[in-house]
């Protein structure tokens, strides 16, 4: 049976959402920071958590390491310029 300390820890962990975002590289630091702030505020509003408990991590892939429709993002950008 869990003790009071482990129950408090579990409740605290439950209220700490962690969001991971995977995206192609290329956005500015300002864009990424703005996105993370907006997501944080959405979680505060909709989940009722404290902003200090929200963890957000961005995983960026180089454009030649990300593919859509059978073409890398580099290939897609080159095709769009033609």
C-alpha positions in Angstrom: 0.0 0.0 0.0 1.4 3.4 -0.9 2.4 5.8 1.8 1.4 9.5 2.0 4.7 10.6 0.6 4.4 8.4 -2.5 0.8 9.5 -3.0 1.8 13.2 -3.0 4.6 12.5 -5.4 2.2 10.6 -7.7 -0.3 13.5 -7.6 2.5 16.0 -8.4 3.8 13.9 -11.3 0.2 13.4 -12.7 -0.1 17.2 -12.9 3.2 17.6 -14.8 2.4 17.2 -18.5 5.4 16.7 -20.7 4.9 17.5 -24.4 7.3 16.4 -27.1 7.1 18.1 -30.5 8.8 16.6 -33.6 9.3 18.9 -36.5 11.5 19.8 -39.4 14.3 22.2 -38.7 14.1 25.7 -39.9 12.0 27.8 -37.6 13.5 30.7 -35.7 14.2 30.6 -32.0 11.4 33.3 -31.6 8.9 31.1 -33.4 9.7 28.0 -31.3 9.6 30.0 -28.0 6.3 31.5 -29.0 4.9 28.1 -29.8 6.0 26.7 -26.5 4.5 29.6 -24.6 1.2 29.2 -26.4 1.2 25.4 -25.7 2.0 26.1 -22.0 -0.9 28.5 -21.7 -3.3 26.0 -23.4 -2.3 23.4 -20.9 -2.8 25.8 -18.0 -6.2 26.8 -19.3 -7.5 23.4 -20.4 -5.8 21.0 -17.9 -5.7 23.4 -14.9 -2.0 22.8 -14.3 0.6 25.3 -13.2 2.8 26.7 -15.9 5.8 25.8 -13.8 4.9 22.1 -14.1 4.7 22.1 -17.9 7.7 20.6 -19.7 8.0 21.0 -23.5 10.8 19.6 -25.7 11.3 20.2 -29.4 13.0 17.5 -31.5 14.1 18.9 -34.8 15.1 16.8 -37.8 17.3 18.2 -40.5 15.4 18.7 -43.7 17.2 15.8 -45.4 16.3 13.5 -42.6 12.5 14.1 -42.8 10.3 12.8 -45.6 6.8 13.3 -46.8 5.2 11.6 -49.8 8.4 9.7 -50.6 10.5 12.9 -51.0 12.8 14.5 -48.4 11.9 18.0 -47.4 15.0 19.2 -49.3 13.7 17.5 -52.4 10.2 19.0 -51.9 11.6 22.5 -51.4 13.7 22.1 -54.6 10.6 20.9 -56.6 8.5 23.8 -55.3 11.1 26.3 -56.6 10.8 25.0 -60.2 
